[in-house]
Amino acid sequence: MAVRIDGKALAAQVKARVREEAARLPRQPGLAVILVGEDPASKVYVNGKEKDCTECGIQSFSHRLPAETSQEELLALVRELNADRLVDGILCQLPLPKGLDEEAVINAIAPDKDVDCFHPFNVGRMSIGEPVFLPCTPAGVMEMLRAYDIPVRGKNCVVLGRSNIVGKPMAMLLTQADGTVTVCHSKTEDLVEFTRRADILVSAIGKTRFVTADMVKDGAVVIDVAMNRDENGKLCGDVDFAAVEPKASFITPVPGGVGPMTRAMLMENILTAAKQHQAT
Ligand code: NAP
């Protein structure tokens, strides 16, 4: 039976460390949170991030804007926050309402305040192994592997999904940790041939019970990034947890796995930004 990787407990440790370090800084770190429109899921995410900030001793500056906000108004707010010395990080909750250009907004955020690590400058820095910030979800996964002493070096790592925010950076970080990485996506032929050889299998597809027991090697480490809803509306991942758990050596549950770690890594990125701003 696999060891369950406890993302909630690990996230609590990371946040406690951030809180301790934040309290020692001359100025309280600050995060500006922009939420445009009324998307219910986005509201839940934003509320969660603001709660994390409170827990970590980080000040959050909330900017709730109506769905009719224009591109120019949104960019003007980002420019204002870029110049605000009390703001160390800027987070614009995605997706934006139709008509707003997400890429333009991401590109407008000053790279030194891009705590989500979405800006092309930071993505480039990460890809050459000189990161300022790491994207929160893949960074959270790497932290989990480290905390449970799971070696990556030389291991066969398979990442399901190639999105810019999860799959691609995940593959990059595993490669930098000396894993041998294969990225699979919707056009991959014989996907099961790849998953069955994986020592570390990371799934970030967004399809309930996609990863079944026959796709997993005995003793594999199975990391489930997805946050899906099953037929009863219950939060679940990509992995058929009950069937895969007996086969794996380590497994992350959903909820209580990668999700809390993603949030904790955001707090760590804000702390990093605050340290840099206060050192200059
Ligand atoms: P995304 O942008 O929709 O990407 C999904 C990826 O899965 C794509 O690369 C797609 O391939 C691939 N895919 C889809 N169907 C497939 C199939 N049948 N076989 C193989 N690959 C397939 O999603 P995302 O933003 O990366 O998010 C993925 C999941 O992680 C979602 O459930 C999301 O909610 C969750 N998530 C969780 C956290 C967290 O904090 N835990 C953070 C971010 C995202 P193509 O590229 O070929 O289309």
Residues whose N, C-alpha, C, O or C-beta is under 5 A from the ligand:
A	BS01	NAP	T137 G161 R162 S163 V166 G167 C184 H185 S186 K187 A204 I205 G206 V225 A226 M227 N228 V258 G259 T262
